[in-house]
Every structure is written in C-alpha cells, then in structure tokens.
Amino acid sequence: MLGLLLHHFFPASLCCSRTAYRTLAKIDREIRSCCDSDAAIAVLERSKTDLLALLRARFGSPAAEALALKILNIFLARHHLHARSQWVRSRPIGLVVDPSNMCRLACPGCVHSARSQTLKVFDWRTGTLPEDRFAALLELYGPYAVGVYFCNYGEPLLNLHTPRLIRLAKSYLLATALSTSLSVRRFDPEAYVESGLDVMALSIDGATQGVYERFRRHGELEVVLDNLRELVKAKRRLGRRTPMLSWNFLAFEHNMHEIPLARRMARKLGVDQFRVVNPFDVRWDDPEMRPAVMKAGVRRLNWLAIAHAAENWNPFPRSVDAVAIERAFERPWPRGSAGEAPPGPGPTCHWLYKNMVMDATGRILPCCGAPRPDGRLVFAAFDSSGGDPFNSGKYRQARSLFSAAVPPSDGVPYCAQCEWDHATVNIGGPEIRHYFRAADPAFFDRRSLSLLSGW
C-alpha cells in the first residue's frame, strides 16, 4: 500500500519503472496529424499490436485487451471532438445510467418535486431498469468505456438488483459509482460492499432532521444514518475498503451552519471524505431555497482511501467477460462517412462526444439535463434490438447545430440553445485519470495520464 501511495505523489521515472508514455505519445502524435477519421482509424489499427503487446506484459489477458480498447477509444473520441464530427466511430467514454427512475424524496428543483410534477415541467417516467437491457448496453459499449455512474434523477437503491448491475459493469473492468440519499427502508449493505462498487456518494444536506428535511423533503435523517452505520459495519465485517464513502453536502443558506457538525458526524461514522458542494439555483421551484455563498471543497477523512481504488480496479478477475472483450478487440472500427466539417471558432459540447445517458426505461439522453415534454432531450430509445444510439439522428443533428443560432422547434435538439457548462461531464478528465491510476499508477505515470485525460 505504501508503494501505491508513493506512486500517487512521485513520478514513475523516479522509481525506475517502465511506463506507457512512449507508446501513448507515439499514438498521440500520429492521431493529432490526422486530417480525417479514415486516417485516425488507420492509426488505431496500426497501433493495436504494439499497444497490446506492451499491456499484455504488464496486465495479461483479457485486461490488456480491455485497456487497449479503452485507450484507443479515448484517442478517437478526442479526434472527433476536435474535428466536430457529426457521426462518430468512437463509443461513449462514460455511461450514466438510472437503475430506477423513482425516488421517495421530493427535493426542490428535481423532476420529483411537488411543484415540477404539478406543473408537468419535466417528462420523467416511472420505471426500473431490467438487467437484460443493461447487459445489452454493456455488450455494445462496455469494452470501450472507463466507467458507469449509476444515478441521474432516480434513487438507485430502489432497484433491488442494482448490486447485480454493478457486478456486471465490473466484468468489463469499468469504474463504478452511484449517488444515493440512503433514505430507503429496504437496504442490503453487504450486497453493495460485495458488488465491487468503487464510490458511493451520500447526499446528506443537514445534521438534524429539521434542517435536513427542508431540502430532502420526505427524507428521514435517522433512517439515513442507520443505513450508513450498517454500510460501514458491512465493510469492516467483510474486510473490504470499498466502496469509498463520500458525504456530499449541498450548501444552502438554511443549512450552512450545520456543516461543521455534519463533518464531525461523518468522521465519527467512518465516512472516507466530506464534500461541500455548491448546488444549482432552484429558486424557480422554491424561492426560499437560496444557495449559500461559500467555496466548495473536499475534506479527506481517510487518506488511505486513495490507495483502495487500485485494489478494486479488477476485484473479480475470474468474472471478467473475456469473450465480449476479445470479440470487441478483434472487431474493426466502424467505417463510413464521419460527417466532418472544418473545426469552427464556435464551441461544442463535450457531452456529445464523451458520455451517454440512459434512464431506467431505456430513453437515451445526451446529458444529465431533465427532459421536458417537448422531447428535445430524448435522442433515442435503447431496447436491446441493435443499432447505435450514440449516432442517432438527433445526436448527429445536435453535433452539427450545437454552436449555430437555431430557433427552438420540435425537430431541433435542445443542445442548440443550451447555456449550461459544455465542458464538464460526469465521466471526463478527472475520472479518466483516476481510472488508469487505479489500474497501475506506476505504469500510467503523470505524463501518460495527461495524454489520456487532458482534453
């Protein structure tokens, strides 16, 4: 464990370790010189053999094949982003999936709030994600992605099969995280500890019931804390240090005075880190719910938690889906027109090239925005029958029209008028760095991580 910690803070070159940098730098130089996607694909195919040999010497199969695919997919996605491609040959780097569209709470600003439901602000449907649909999604994109985030607008713990979905994701060597309120009556902490889950974000915005329930409406703080105690006990009982537990505290004017108390509670309960988060402004829903004017930040409560990710990168080596990974590795990259135009001075949206979102009913969304009744944020439906929803008609249209001044209409994706943060995605640069550092922090040194994540 000491070695893992040292590799986090010192360059691998100081430890006399061979790194991936030279091979990755060569691919990087060749990809950057490509004028179109056909040339980029040729670089990927030409690089496969050398990259795989390097990785096999370090990781063995099928982990080497999985890492090679994920690395090459990252380079290709970066090429498409810079080229402003409409039709992409890369796959999503990250998947955001709702195991359940339901939630017991009714927090202001959410699709589940009383006001948004009364006014029908959002088109959010009830549903639970079946395992076979998720399995089909992973078969299509799992070998290429680096992570899955199991939450968007639903409470993932309400799907009793969520631990099985997590275990399935780990069979593709994916990083896994979910966000939960923990305000559920039926909870199996051992199942989550044994699932291979890497990170569990705990949304707890108060240290007393009266303050907590002002935002987490219908939430019961004592239920939350009891579930948290049982989760920590399960980790100790099973001898596991994952999932890493992060207490996330949305800072509003009404609850900011309880942050010090909540932080002390988190430390006492055995949480690994405490995060103060700046919330979205939800005063359109509740005018009295005002965000606090304060700096967000993270307090590490367990410094050894940064080393635990390496232990959990491949927790079930015998369960890795070698057949699916090797089949994807042997499959050639898609051919055909990528619909590229010369990159313009305008912006584009990283969501359209890096992540894909699916709700529990199989609706494909381009980002974490909540769909409205006009349907302009629903880009496709995934029903396991084939096809590539990442290249649906609306995806291609959004990539081509994003930076243009296009009037709203039923036929134009919402992205054309979106004013949100276009560069920050759920699974982006920081998550890519964490993923490859967990795989091997000596092999994927700082320069290697910069090549993979610095875009």
C-alpha positions in Angstrom: 0.0 0.0 0.0 2.9 2.4 0.7 4.1 1.8 -2.9 0.7 2.8 -4.2 0.7 6.0 -2.2 4.2 6.9 -3.4 3.2 6.4 -7.0 0.4 8.9 -6.5 2.8 11.6 -5.5 6.1 10.8 -7.3 6.8 10.3 -11.0 7.2 6.7 -12.0 10.6 7.6 -13.6 12.0 8.2 -10.1 11.0 4.6 -9.2 12.8 3.2 -12.3 9.5 1.9 -13.6 8.8 1.5 -17.3 5.7 3.5 -18.2 3.2 3.6 -21.0 4.2 7.1 -22.0 6.4 6.4 -25.0 3.8 4.2 -26.7 1.0 6.6 -25.9 3.0 9.6 -27.1 3.6 8.0 -30.5 -0.2 7.3 -30.9 -0.9 10.8 -29.8 1.4 12.4 -32.3 0.0 10.4 -35.2 -3.6 11.0 -34.2 -3.1 14.8 -34.0 -1.7 14.8 -37.5 -4.7 13.1 -39.0 -6.9 15.3 -41.3 -9.9 13.0 -41.2 -11.4 10.0 -39.4 -10.2 7.4 -42.0 -6.6 8.4 -41.2 -7.3 8.3 -37.5 -8.8 4.8 -37.8 -5.7 3.7 -39.7 -3.5 4.9 -36.8 -5.6 3.0 -34.3 -5.4 -0.3 -36.3 -1.7 0.2 -36.8 -1.1 0.8 -33.1 -3.2 -2.1 -31.8 -0.4 -4.7 -32.0 2.3 -2.8 -30.2 -0.1 -1.4 -27.6 -1.5 -4.8 -26.8 2.0 -6.4 -26.5 3.0 -3.7 -24.1 -0.1 -4.1 -22.0 0.0 -7.9 -22.0 3.4 -7.9 -20.5 2.0 -5.8 -17.6 -1.6 -7.0 -17.2 -2.1 -10.3 -19.0 -5.3 -11.1 -21.0 -8.1 -10.1 -21.1 -7.3 -7.0 -19.1 -4.7 -6.0 -21.7 -7.3 -6.1 -24.5 -9.8 -4.1 -22.4 -7.2 -1.4 -21.6 -6.1 -1.2 -25.2 -9.7 -0.7 -26.4 -10.4 2.0 -23.8 -7.1 3.8 -24.6 -7.7 3.8 -28.4 -11.3 4.8 -27.9 -10.2 7.9 -25.9 -7.8 9.0 -28.6 -10.6 8.5 -31.3 -13.2 10.4 -29.2 -10.7 13.3 -28.8 -10.2 13.3 -32.6 -14.0 13.5 -33.2 -14.4 16.3 -30.6 -11.7 18.4 -32.2 -13.0 17.7 -35.7 -16.6 18.5 -34.7 -17.7 15.2 -36.2 -21.4 14.6 -36.6 -21.2 10.8 -36.9 -18.6 9.3 -34.6 -16.8 6.0 -34.7 -15.8 6.2 -31.1 -18.1 5.0 -28.3 -19.0 6.8 -25.1 -16.1 7.1 -22.6 -18.6 7.1 -19.7 -22.2 5.8 -19.2 -24.7 7.5 -16.9 -27.5 5.0 -16.1 -30.5 5.3 -13.8 -31.3 1.8 -12.3 -34.6 3.3 -11.1 -36.5 6.4 -12.2 -38.3 6.5 -8.9 -37.4 8.4 -5.7 -39.1 8.7 -2.3 -37.9 12.3 -1.9 -39.2 15.5 -3.5 -36.3 17.9 -3.4 -36.8 21.4 -4.9 -35.6 21.7 -8.5 -35.8 17.9 -9.1 -38.1 16.1 -11.5 -39.7 14.6 -8.4 -40.6 17.9 -6.6 -44.2 18.6 -5.9 -44.2 21.8 -8.0 -42.5 20.4 -11.0 -44.9 17.4 -11.1 -48.0 19.6 -10.6 -46.9 21.9 -13.5 -45.6 19.0 -15.6 -42.3 20.8 -16.1 -40.5 17.6 -17.0 -41.3 14.4 -18.8 -40.0 11.9 -16.3 -41.5 8.4 -16.3 -41.5 5.7 -13.6 -39.7 2.5 -14.3 -37.0 0.1 -13.2 -34.0 -0.9 -15.3 -34.1 -4.6 -16.2 -30.8 -6.5 -16.1 -31.1 -7.7 -19.7 -31.3 -4.1 -21.1 -28.3 -3.1 -19.1 -26.4 -6.2 -20.2 -27.1 -5.3 -23.8 -25.9 -1.8 -23.3 -22.7 -3.1 -21.8 -22.2 -5.5 -24.6 -22.3 -2.6 -27.0 -20.3 0.0 -25.1 -18.7 -1.7 -22.1 -15.4 -2.8 -23.6 -14.7 0.8 -24.7 -15.9 2.8 -21.7 -13.9 3.6 -18.5 -16.8 4.0 -16.1 -20.5 3.9 -15.2 -22.3 6.4 -12.9 -25.5 4.7 -11.6 -27.7 7.8 -11.0 -29.2 10.7 -12.7 -32.7 11.6 -11.3 -33.7 8.3 -9.7 -32.8 6.7 -6.4 -30.6 3.7 -7.4 -31.2 1.8 -4.2 -34.9 1.4 -5.1 -33.9 -1.1 -7.7 -33.1 -4.2 -5.6 -31.0 -5.6 -8.4 -28.6 -2.6 -8.6 -25.8 -4.6 -6.9 -26.0 -7.1 -9.8 -25.8 -4.3 -12.3 -22.7 -3.0 -10.6 -21.1 -6.5 -10.6 -22.0 -6.8 -14.3 -20.2 -3.5 -15.0 -17.1 -4.7 -13.2 -17.0 -7.7 -15.6 -16.0 -5.1 -18.3 -13.3 -3.6 -16.0 -15.4 -0.4 -15.5 -15.1 2.0 -12.7 -18.5 2.2 -10.9 -20.0 4.9 -8.7 -23.5 5.9 -7.6 -25.2 8.7 -5.7 -27.9 8.0 -3.1 -29.8 9.7 -0.4 -29.7 6.5 1.6 -33.2 7.4 2.7 -34.7 4.0 1.9 -36.3 1.4 4.3 -35.1 -1.6 2.4 -31.3 -1.7 2.1 -28.8 -4.6 1.8 -25.4 -3.1 2.7 -23.5 -6.4 2.2 -24.7 -6.6 -1.4 -23.3 -3.2 -2.2 -20.0 -3.9 -0.5 -19.7 -7.3 -2.3 -20.8 -5.8 -5.7 -17.4 -4.2 -6.4 -18.8 -0.6 -6.2 -15.9 1.9 -6.2 -17.6 5.0 -4.9 -20.9 5.8 -3.1 -21.8 9.4 -2.9 -24.1 10.1 0.1 -26.4 13.1 -0.4 -27.0 14.3 3.1 -27.6 18.1 3.5 -28.0 18.5 7.2 -27.1 17.2 10.6 -30.5 17.5 12.3 -33.9 16.4 11.0 -35.4 19.9 10.9 -32.6 21.3 8.7 -32.1 18.2 6.6 -35.8 17.8 5.6 -36.0 21.4 4.3 -34.3 20.3 1.1 -34.5 16.5 1.3 -38.3 16.5 1.6 -39.9 13.3 2.9 -36.4 12.2 3.9 -35.7 10.7 7.3 -32.3 11.5 8.7 -32.3 8.7 11.3 -33.0 6.1 8.6 -30.1 7.6 6.5 -27.7 7.4 9.4 -28.8 3.9 10.4 -28.2 2.7 6.8 -24.8 4.4 6.8 -23.8 2.7 10.1 -24.8 -0.7 8.7 -22.8 0.0 5.5 -19.7 0.8 7.4 -20.1 -2.3 9.6 -20.6 -4.4 6.5 -17.3 -3.1 5.0 -15.5 -4.0 8.2 -17.2 -7.3 8.6 -16.3 -8.4 5.0 -12.8 -6.9 5.2 -13.4 -4.5 2.3 -12.3 -0.9 2.0 -14.7 -0.1 -0.9 -17.0 1.5 -1.7 -15.3 4.7 -0.8 -17.9 6.8 1.0 -18.3 10.5 0.3 -20.7 12.6 2.3 -21.9 15.2 -0.1 -23.4 18.3 1.5 -25.3 20.8 -0.8 -24.7 24.2 0.9 -27.7 26.4 1.2 -28.3 29.4 3.4 -30.6 27.4 5.6 -28.1 24.6 6.3 -24.6 26.0 6.0 -24.3 26.5 9.8 -24.5 22.7 10.2 -21.6 21.9 8.0 -19.0 21.6 10.9 -21.4 19.3 12.9 -22.1 17.2 9.8 -18.3 16.9 9.1 -17.7 15.7 12.7 -20.6 13.2 12.3 -19.1 11.9 9.0 -15.7 11.3 10.6 -17.3 9.5 13.6 -19.4 7.3 11.4 -16.4 6.1 9.3 -17.0 8.1 6.1 -13.9 8.5 3.9 -14.4 12.1 2.7 -16.7 15.1 3.3 -17.6 17.3 0.4 -19.2 20.7 0.5 -21.0 21.2 -2.9 -22.4 24.4 -4.5 -25.9 23.5 -5.6 -27.8 24.6 -8.6 -30.1 27.5 -8.1 -33.6 26.0 -7.5 -35.4 29.2 -6.6 -37.7 28.7 -9.7 -39.2 25.9 -7.6 -38.8 27.2 -4.1 -37.9 30.9 -3.8 -36.7 30.4 -0.2 -34.1 27.8 -1.1 -31.1 30.1 -1.6 -27.6 28.7 -2.4 -25.0 29.7 0.2 -22.2 32.0 -0.9 -19.3 29.8 0.0 -16.4 27.9 -1.5 -16.9 24.2 -2.3 -14.3 21.8 -1.0 -13.3 18.3 0.0 -12.1 17.2 3.4 -10.3 13.9 3.4 -11.3 11.9 6.5 -9.4 8.8 5.5 -6.2 9.5 3.5 -5.6 5.8 2.8 -8.8 5.7 0.7 -6.9 7.0 -2.3 -5.0 3.7 -2.4 -8.1 1.5 -2.2 -9.1 2.2 -5.8 -6.2 0.1 -7.1 -7.4 -2.9 -5.0 -10.8 -2.6 -6.6 -9.9 -2.0 -10.2 -10.3 -5.7 -11.0 -11.8 -7.2 -7.9 -13.3 -10.3 -9.7 -10.6 -11.4 -12.2 -12.4 -14.7 -12.8 -15.6 -12.9 -13.8 -14.2 -10.6 -16.4 -16.1 -11.1 -19.6 -13.1 -12.2 -21.7 -15.3 -13.3 -24.6 -17.1 -10.0 -25.1 -13.8 -8.0 -24.6 -11.8 -10.1 -27.1 -14.7 -10.1 -29.6 -14.7 -6.3 -29.4 -11.0 -6.1 -29.7 -11.0 -8.2 -32.9 -13.9 -6.2 -34.4 -12.7 -3.4 -36.8 -13.7 0.1 -36.1 -16.8 1.3 -38.0 -16.3 2.6 -41.5 -18.2 5.3 -43.3 -18.5 9.0 -43.6 -18.0 10.8 -40.3 -19.7 14.0 -41.5 -16.7 16.1 -40.5 -16.5 19.8 -41.2 -13.5 22.1 -40.7 -13.5 23.0 -37.0 -15.1 26.4 -36.5 -14.4 29.1 -33.9 -17.6 28.3 -32.0 -17.9 26.0 -29.0 -19.2 22.4 -28.9 -20.5 20.2 -26.1 -18.2 17.6 -24.6 -21.3 15.6 -23.5 -22.0 14.8 -27.2 -18.6 13.1 -27.5 -17.7 11.7 -24.1 -20.8 10.4 -22.2 -24.2 8.9 -22.9 -27.2 8.9 -20.5 -29.9 6.2 -20.3 -32.8 6.3 -17.9 -34.5 3.2 -16.4 -37.0 3.0 -19.3 -34.3 2.9 -21.9 -34.6 6.5 -23.1 -31.2 7.9 -24.4 -30.4 11.4 -23.3 -27.3 13.4 -24.4 -26.5 14.8 -20.9 -27.8 14.9 -17.3 -30.4 17.5 -18.2 -34.0 16.5 -17.4 -36.2 16.0 -20.5 -39.2 18.3 -20.9 -42.5 17.4 -22.6 -41.2 18.8 -26.0 -38.9 15.7 -26.3 -35.9 17.7 -27.4 -33.7 16.0 -24.9 -34.6 12.4 -25.8 -32.3 11.3 -28.6 -33.2 7.6 -28.9 -34.6 4.6 -27.2 -32.5 1.6 -26.4 -34.4 -1.7 -26.4 -31.6 -4.3 -27.0 -32.6 -4.7 -30.6 -29.4 -3.4 -32.1 -28.3 -0.2 -33.6 -26.0 2.6 -32.2 -28.0 5.2 -30.2 -24.8 7.2 -29.9 -25.1 8.0 -33.6 -28.9 8.5 -33.7 -30.3 11.2 -36.0 -30.7 13.7 -33.1 -27.2 13.0 -31.9 -25.8 13.8 -35.3 -28.1 16.9 -35.6 -27.0 18.2 -32.2 -23.3 17.8 -33.0 -23.8 19.7 -36.3 -26.1 22.5 -34.9 -24.8 23.0 -31.4 -22.9 26.2 -32.0 -25.4 27.6 -34.5 -28.2 30.1 -33.7 -31.1 27.8 -34.3 -34.6 28.7 -33.2 -36.3 26.2 -30.9 -38.7 23.7 -32.5 -39.8 20.1 -32.1 -37.3 19.0 -34.7 -34.2 20.7 -33.2 -32.4 19.2 -30.2 -32.3 21.3 -27.1 -28.4 21.4 -27.3 -28.6 24.2 -29.9 -29.8 26.7 -27.3 -28.2 25.1 -24.2 -26.5 27.5 -21.8 -25.1 25.0 -19.3 -21.5 24.1 -18.8 -20.5 22.5 -22.1 -17.1 21.2 -21.0 -17.7 19.4 -17.7 -19.2 15.9 -17.9 -19.9 13.2 -15.3 -17.1 10.9 -16.6 -14.4 13.1 -18.1 -10.8 14.1 -17.5 -10.6 13.5 -13.7 -12.4 10.2 -13.9 -10.1 9.0 -16.8 -7.0 9.9 -14.6 -8.5 8.0 -11.6 -9.3 5.0 -13.7 -5.8 4.5 -15.2 -4.1 5.4 -12.0 -6.1 2.7 -10.3 -5.2 0.2 -13.0 -1.4 0.8 -12.3 -0.1 4.1 -11.0 3.5 3.2 -11.9 2.8 2.2 -15.5 0.3 5.0 -16.2 2.6 7.8 -15.0 1.7 11.5 -14.9 2.7 12.2 -18.5 0.6 9.2 -19.7 -2.4 10.4 -17.7 -2.0 13.8 -19.1 -2.2 12.5 -22.7 -5.3 10.4 -21.9 -7.2 13.0 -19.8 -6.0 16.5 -20.8 -8.7 17.3 -23.3 
